[in-house]
Amino acid sequence: MPRSVNHVASRAKRKRILKLTRGYYGARKNVWTVAKNTWEKGLTYAFRDRRTKKRNFRALWIQRINAAARLEGFSYSRLMGALHDKGIEINRKVLADLAMNHPEAFKAIVDKVR
């Protein structure tokens, strides 16, 4: 008896992955094995870089807080230490947003810990 292969399902699977690789360069977009490998590799990069993104944003917030704190005569580490000593619990994301968009509110916080 001949072997039965579900061509409909396998073709649909290939089409789905080839659709995901549209826009890639060269054979990465239209050769099945190359496209599949590229797509799988992209998933590992996505997993890794979801963590890297958190790291990069924290570094950005710290730079922004440091720049604003130095305008007020503090260094970043002295400001964060003073916030901790006074028991003011405000995270870096919010503090960086205040430093960028609401400098008067940031100044009020700095005056509170001075």
N, C-alpha and C positions, 0 to 999 in steps of 0.2 A: 504494500500500500504506500502511495507517495506521502512524503512528509508534508504536513500542513503548517504553513507559516502565516501568521497574521500580518499581512503587509499593510493593512490599513492602520493598525496601531503603531507599527514601527515607523512608518512614514510620517505619521502625525507627530511622533516623538522627535524625529529628525527635524521636521518643519518648525516645531516649537523652539528647539535650540538654535536653529539657523536664523530664526526670527530675532532671537535674543542677541545674536552676534552681528546684526546689521550695523554697518558703520565701521567695522573693524577693517584693518588694512590687508590687502592681498588675499591669500588663501584662507586667512583666519575667518573670513565672512561666508565662504561658500563651499569649502571642502569639509565634508562631514567630520572626519577624524580631527583635523586641525582645529575646526571651529569648536568641537566638543572639548578638546583639551584647553583651548583658550578660555572658554566659558567657565570650566571647572577651576582653572587657575585664578580667574577673576573673582570667583566666590571666596577663595582663600584670602585674596587681597582685601576683599570687602570685610571679611571677618576680622582680619588683622587691623585694618585701618579704622574700624569703628572704635577700637581702643586707642589708637594713635590720635584720633580726632579729640578725644577727651584730654589727652596730654597736651596737645597743641593749644586748645582753648584755655586750659589752666595757665599755661605759660603766657599767653596773650593777656589774660586778665591781670596777672602779676605785673607785667610790663606797664600796663595802663595805670594800675594802682600806684606803682613806684613813681611814674612820671608825675602823677597828680600830687602824691605825697611830698615829693621833693619841692614842688611849688609852694607847699605849706611849711617847708623846713623840716620835714621828717624823711627818714629813709623807709623803704618798704618794710624791712624787718622790725624797725623800731615802732612803726605804726601798728603792725599786726600784733606785736608784743603788747603794746599799750591797749589795744582793743581787747585782747585776751585778759589782761589784768583788770580792766574795768568791767569785764563780764558782758561786753557788747558782742552778741553772737550775730554776725552778718557775714554771709559767704562772699567769696571773691568775685563771683559772677555779678551779684547785685552791687558790690562795692565798685567794681570796674565800670558798670553801667552808670552809677551815680557820678563817678569821676569824669566820664566822657560827656554825658548828656545833662547832668544837673550839678555843676560845680559848686553851687551855693549849698546844696544839701551835703555834698562831700566835705566842704569846709566846715559845716556845722558838726559833722561827725568828728572831724579832726580836732575842732575846738573842745569838744566834749571829753576827749582823751588827753588833751594837753595838760 
